[in-house]
Amino acid sequence: MSKTSDLFNECLAATPPGVKQRVDTAFSISDATNSPLDLSFSKIRTEEEYKAACARIEELIPLCWEGVPDDDPNNVELTRLANLVADWEDEHVVFD
């Protein structure tokens, strides 16, 4: 099991039942990219989603070396997640 899957399962186990369905929907297995993240959502809503997205980015970085086509599924996923993480950080992270 990958580090992202472990983090996802840990976050999911700690999720209150009323929120669990939304998390299940946002973080479903995607056969197209073999990613634990379903990128159909447009915003990271919780710190758990943020942490899972960051962990997945760490997995994707080595797969997206220079020369990988822009339309490569890993590159598309990395770009999408990076944008979602940046948006979340703009709203939630305060730099001194």
C-alpha positions as a Markdown table, in Angstrom:
| # | Residue | x | y | z |
|---|---|---|---|---|
| 1 | Met | 0.0 | 0.0 | 0.0 |
| 2 | Ser | 1.3 | 3.5 | -0.9 |
| 3 | Lys | 2.0 | 6.3 | 1.6 |
| 4 | Thr | -0.9 | 8.2 | 0.1 |
| 5 | Ser | -3.3 | 5.2 | 0.6 |
| 6 | Asp | -2.1 | 4.8 | 4.2 |
| 7 | Leu | -2.7 | 8.5 | 4.9 |
| 8 | Phe | -6.1 | 8.4 | 3.2 |
| 9 | Asn | -7.2 | 5.4 | 5.2 |
| 10 | Glu | -6.0 | 7.0 | 8.4 |
| 11 | Cys | -7.8 | 10.2 | 7.6 |
| 12 | Leu | -11.0 | 8.3 | 6.6 |
| 13 | Ala | -11.0 | 6.3 | 9.8 |
| 14 | Ala | -10.9 | 9.5 | 11.8 |
| 15 | Thr | -13.7 | 11.1 | 9.8 |
| 16 | Pro | -17.1 | 11.6 | 11.5 |
| 17 | Pro | -19.8 | 9.6 | 9.8 |
| 18 | Gly | -21.7 | 12.6 | 8.5 |
| 19 | Val | -18.6 | 13.8 | 6.6 |
| 20 | Lys | -17.4 | 10.4 | 5.5 |
| 21 | Gln | -19.6 | 10.2 | 2.4 |
| 22 | Arg | -18.2 | 13.5 | 1.1 |
| 23 | Val | -14.6 | 12.3 | 1.7 |
| 24 | Asp | -15.4 | 9.0 | 0.0 |
| 25 | Thr | -16.7 | 10.9 | -3.0 |
| 26 | Ala | -13.8 | 13.3 | -3.2 |
| 27 | Phe | -11.1 | 10.6 | -2.7 |
| 28 | Ser | -12.3 | 7.6 | -4.7 |
| 29 | Ile | -10.0 | 5.3 | -6.6 |
| 30 | Ser | -9.5 | 6.4 | -10.1 |
| 31 | Asp | -8.7 | 3.5 | -12.5 |
| 32 | Ala | -7.6 | 6.0 | -15.3 |
| 33 | Thr | -4.6 | 7.3 | -13.4 |
| 34 | Asn | -4.2 | 4.7 | -10.7 |
| 35 | Ser | -4.6 | 7.6 | -8.3 |
| 36 | Pro | -6.3 | 7.5 | -4.9 |
| 37 | Leu | -7.7 | 10.9 | -5.7 |
| 38 | Asp | -10.7 | 11.7 | -7.8 |
| 39 | Leu | -9.9 | 15.0 | -9.4 |
| 40 | Ser | -13.4 | 15.9 | -10.3 |
| 41 | Phe | -13.7 | 18.1 | -7.2 |
| 42 | Ser | -12.7 | 21.7 | -7.6 |
| 43 | Lys | -11.5 | 22.7 | -4.1 |
| 44 | Ile | -9.7 | 21.1 | -1.2 |
| 45 | Arg | -12.1 | 21.5 | 1.7 |
| 46 | Thr | -10.3 | 20.0 | 4.7 |
| 47 | Glu | -6.9 | 19.6 | 6.1 |
| 48 | Glu | -7.1 | 15.9 | 5.6 |
| 49 | Glu | -7.8 | 16.4 | 1.9 |
| 50 | Tyr | -4.9 | 18.8 | 1.8 |
| 51 | Lys | -2.5 | 16.3 | 3.4 |
| 52 | Ala | -3.6 | 13.5 | 1.1 |
| 53 | Ala | -3.1 | 15.8 | -1.9 |
| 54 | Cys | 0.4 | 16.8 | -0.7 |
| 55 | Ala | 1.3 | 13.1 | -0.2 |
| 56 | Arg | 0.1 | 12.3 | -3.7 |
| 57 | Ile | 2.1 | 15.2 | -5.2 |
| 58 | Glu | 5.3 | 13.7 | -3.5 |
| 59 | Glu | 4.6 | 10.4 | -5.3 |
| 60 | Leu | 4.0 | 12.1 | -8.7 |
| 61 | Ile | 7.0 | 14.4 | -8.8 |
| 62 | Pro | 9.5 | 11.7 | -9.7 |
| 63 | Leu | 7.2 | 10.5 | -12.4 |
| 64 | Cys | 6.9 | 13.9 | -14.1 |
| 65 | Trp | 10.5 | 14.4 | -15.3 |
| 66 | Glu | 11.4 | 16.9 | -18.0 |
| 67 | Gly | 10.2 | 15.6 | -21.4 |
| 68 | Val | 7.0 | 14.0 | -20.1 |
| 69 | Pro | 4.1 | 15.2 | -22.4 |
| 70 | Asp | 1.7 | 17.8 | -20.9 |
| 71 | Asp | -1.1 | 15.4 | -21.5 |
| 72 | Asp | 0.5 | 12.5 | -19.6 |
| 73 | Pro | -2.0 | 11.3 | -16.9 |
| 74 | Asn | 0.6 | 11.7 | -14.1 |
| 75 | Asn | 1.5 | 15.2 | -15.3 |
| 76 | Val | -2.1 | 16.3 | -15.6 |
| 77 | Glu | -2.8 | 15.0 | -12.1 |
| 78 | Leu | 0.3 | 16.7 | -10.7 |
| 79 | Thr | -0.6 | 20.0 | -12.2 |
| 80 | Arg | -4.2 | 19.8 | -11.0 |
| 81 | Leu | -3.2 | 18.8 | -7.5 |
| 82 | Ala | -0.6 | 21.5 | -7.3 |
| 83 | Asn | -3.1 | 24.1 | -8.3 |
| 84 | Leu | -5.6 | 22.8 | -5.7 |
| 85 | Val | -3.0 | 22.8 | -3.0 |
| 86 | Ala | -1.8 | 26.3 | -3.9 |
| 87 | Asp | -5.4 | 27.6 | -3.7 |
| 88 | Trp | -5.9 | 25.9 | -0.3 |
| 89 | Glu | -2.6 | 27.4 | 1.0 |
| 90 | Asp | -3.6 | 30.8 | -0.2 |
| 91 | Glu | -6.7 | 30.6 | 2.0 |
| 92 | His | -5.3 | 28.7 | 5.1 |
| 93 | Val | -1.6 | 29.2 | 5.5 |
| 94 | Val | -0.3 | 32.4 | 7.1 |
| 95 | Phe | 3.3 | 33.3 | 6.4 |
| 96 | Asp | 5.0 | 35.6 | 8.9 |
